[in-house]
């Protein structure tokens, strides 16, 4: 039994619309050993290790269903058991996850299962799967146990506790988690920005950040003051608030002198500590003071000595100038019964199901450690002492929940004077969220009459004691913080459009981003060549997966997001956002088939369908593609917008008549008009020949891309004039759309470069070549990626066969598992099979040599179509090419002061040659620029 492959999906995928982990598990010989055959001992051992499995319903949908399934005559297979164990382990660690699904891969791979289960934190989820595998192996009979699967000294209970601690180190702390839950209740999106407690709420320019309970609005100086206990004490005292007298010391001798000057019992604590670390209270003797100083010095170079104030320890939580909760805290302790010793009493307390490891549960386990030994020593006890019945024995000097303390909510009984005192103290320090540690014998009476003292004012106060007290009413500590950051009615989300499809994605999203910019937005754009913020490329590379989506939504500039969403990212990691406003699918064509388990168009459509499954406002679908049209049954979007180039499309006609939304291409006396329909309205948008990217309407694929861009923009609520302006000003220059129908017309012949790399995309460009007015020959440089099937390469050849006068066949730089000239030979052979004469085919394997050969073949009036792989290199090669015997003609020269660092790569590519504007002027770059 072993894991063959692991995939972590961070968002919506083909398995679920939330984060899941998928394991490809090979049971090997254990395929013949379902739980029914393994016997009751295996099931009993598993339930003893994880009693919570008794609550799993499984297919019976009731508690106990899973155990019932395991005990049936045949039982269930271990892949299914692994799924449930991985889920339950996360439950034990405090995570609320429940989804799982296990299926056999298929008859061609017997014993191999797809095991899918939900996770809350990536590392924790992965570790849960690995620990589940070890637990199952440890319960197997020795003769069936996979060799080396379980270490000889492996102990389940230790492994479980180690896992819980590992999970909690990586999980959000209880305070941060409560804030996340409050945000989710208000439909505010959030991202975790690191492995600790740094969280972003909201998107783009609306975002707010927190770290634990410090917010982005918390003044830095206030945090510094709260950390400076001496300065805090002085500020509060100057306002007449009750604080103990204190002195700052740096050595044990100074501590002894300070204690003597202060008189009576004292408290020693680190100058800038937190969470109760290093604090010792109510001490008088010299030895105790020296020990307490040493304990405090472990956490700070300077130590505070202050008067001990008797009474109960209270935490008063103030948010945005209002007291939200008050809690009485009691240090970790045991109560004697006259029978059991201290060690036994600790075990009895820890048997409370509410106590767990760290922050796993409402309460934390008591520990008999060095600090507990010190507390016992003060009262003359040790682990084996038997306290009298009713005697309280403290194991901690401070009341923090993380060290085993308990909390009792007292919000309803706090005296108004004490409430006002806490608010004044937090305001005095300047915190938006603050916790006041207040000692009082009776919180229900005013400090003015019964005394008391403020020990500290805390920045980043913990919420655990308030949201899950040991006793009393839980308080919503997080909600007021979120309401402070996002007052009701204020935005937290930016509009998001996600676009997928086999071909046309990049051009469509670039058009859409350009439209949004014309409409006054600051768009964040992800594409196959990078991430763009407000039109400037900030990250280079194929950025069509979940990482780039979160990158855009985390940028504080953007107020709209346009996400190109590719098949590869969906298969590897899912989507980067749980939902989008508008999801669009342009088409589903044969590409990448035979990879990652996707062998048919129907399977490919199922992957691309995810984008519209998570669309909330509108799903934009290509009505002319049968596989896309079927996706309308899988979306919960409020509106479906169909896009069709067939004005006689029957389904779209009925959709329009029913008041639905659509975009159609309609013929008119002046050409073809892109027309929108919505709620009975007929909206002529613009003539296709007015859109530069369509080459006067001849590039029908870009006509369709423009229709999609317009439909998505309209569905995002962008005004019609902005849509028209955006389409009118978007062209297919290398600067605006590198590798997407880039035209260079400065040679005696015309060159058109495109990134098309599948049969559909190549065929579209070949058809365009037929529609363009060409007085000379049509020449093409064609190739196919090496990781495509032979049938796909032959389909590329068929798409161009018979449409060009000469074919130069090449390969990509990356062979992707192929031999050096294998791809061009397959394509060349397929061209001949489709009727192309051998003399019209040249095999030139290297891309640069193939492009050079095509350029040298060019004559006046010819059209060269170059399907390129290395886009920037090939574009440079095209624009720098000089026909033999011709020198570059002198041109008017204009000097432009420009900082190269301000230009993106596409502009620099042009600057290395020349740029001609619409007036024919030439701009050159000096070598020294």
Secondary structure, DSSP 4 states (H G I P E B T S, - for coil): -EEEEEEEE-S--SS-SS-EEEEEEE-GGGGG--HHHH-HHHHHHHHHH-GGGGG--GGG-STTHHHHHHHSSS---HHHHHHHHHHHHHHHTT-----EEEEE--GGGTTEEEEEEE-SSHHHHHHHHHHHHHHHHHHS-TTTSPTTSS-TT--HHHHHHHHHHHHHHHSPPHHHHHHHHHHHHTT--EEE-SSSSEEEESSGGG-EEEETTEETTS-HHHHHHHH-HHHHHHHHHHTT--B--EEEESSHHHHHHHHHHH-SSEEEEETT--TTTT-EEEE-SHHHHHHHHHHHHTT-SSEEEEE---SEEEEEEEETTEEEEEEEEE-SEEE--SSS-HHHHHHHHHTSTTEESTTSSSEE----SHHHHHHHHHTT--TT--PPTT-EEES-SS--GGGT-EEEE-TTT--HHHHHHHHHHHHHHT-SEEEEEEEES-TTS-HHHH--EEEEEEES---HHHHT-SBS----HHHHHHHHHS-TT-----EEEEEE-SSSHHHHHHHHHHHHHHTT--EEEEETTEEEETTEEEEES---SHHHHHHHHH-TT-SEEEEE--HHHHHHT--SSS-EEEEEE----S-STTBTTB-SHHHHHHHHTHHHHTEEEEEEEETTSHHHHGGGGG---SEEEEEES-TT-HHHHHHHHTT-EEEEEEEETTEEEEEEEETTEEEEEEEGGG-GGGTTTT-HHHHHHHHHHHHHHHHTT--HHHHHHHHHT----TTTSTTSSEEE--SSSEEEEE---SHHHHHHHHHHHHHS--SS-EEEEE---TTS-HHHHHHHHHHHTTS-SEEEE---SS-TT--TTHHHHHHHHHHHHTT--GGGEEE--SHHHHHHHHHHH--TT-EEEEE-SSHHHHHHHHHH---TT-PPPP--B------GGGS-HHHHHHHHS-EE-TT--EE---TT-
